[in-house]
Amino acid sequence: MAVVQVDGLTMTFRAPVREAGLRAALRAVVHREYRRIEAVSELSFGLDEGEVVGFLGPNGAGKTTTMKILSGILHPTGGRATVLGFTPWQRRREYLRRIALIRGSQPIGGPAELTVMDSFKYQRVLYDVPRGDNTVDELVDLLDIGELLHRQIRALSLGERMRAGLAMALLYQPKVLFLDEPTLGLDVLAAGALRRFVAEYAKSTGATVLLTSHSMADVETLCKRVILIDQSRIRYDGELAALAAKFSDLEDPSLEVVMDRFYRDGIPS
């Protein structure tokens, strides 16, 4: 059985629509019109234990919406999904303790006045991590955040927040990671360190990772398989090397060029 199984997953929203101007605004108060937005449409895929899979697509394709559904933040309007045997949007405690959603745009939660160490202690209580567990020490060493422990979160740079946030997300050793633009805004050195850590974590723990990123370096370093989504639907699901081979006619075979050609023209016949 796949660790993550998605079958016909669909998500639609209703968005209010009105013309510009005061008269239109007043009319909308008594007669509001809506349009239907299809964020995700009939997605089906599976992820096995230990897989690190790239989930790629242009802005607005439905990547983050899918991540939010699988992590239990959103309830879909259709289809089914299971993660580790749980239905994500039921948000059972046993489920939430075994997965982590890490977003580059929101690298660390909690009050900004707390120190990193205080946030670790809070996370430890929240997820019932035993006091004798040495995971904190291991994460501090691996992510090189020892000098950050007694600093307030508000005083950290983006890269420092990202490393501290990653450590807190992994404190309870989740078996599934949803990484949404994890290297967003990081410099080259910080991004490289984060990629190496994610690769090592997946290898050593057998964790399953679903990664969205506009950084092709993230994808090439971490993923053998990619799922490409466009206009809310899956357009390709397979080996990254096999996808690149289909565009062997390109003078520049870099992944950025391959992806641009794919979204413009599709896969060559």
Secondary structure, DSSP 8 states (H G I E B T S, - for coil): --SEEEEEEEEEEEEEE--SSHHHHHHHHHS-EEEEEEEEEEEEEEE-TT-EEEEE-STTSSHHHHHHHHTTSS--SEEEEEETTB-GGG--HHHHTSEEEEETTB---S-TTSBHHHHHHHHHHHTT--TT--HHHHHHHHHT-GGGTTSBGGGS-HHHHHHHHHHHHHTT--SEEEEESTTTT--HHHHHHHHHHHHHHHHHH--EEEEE-S-HHHHHHH-SEEEEEETTEEEEEEEHHHHHHTTTT-SS--HHHHHHHHHHH-S--
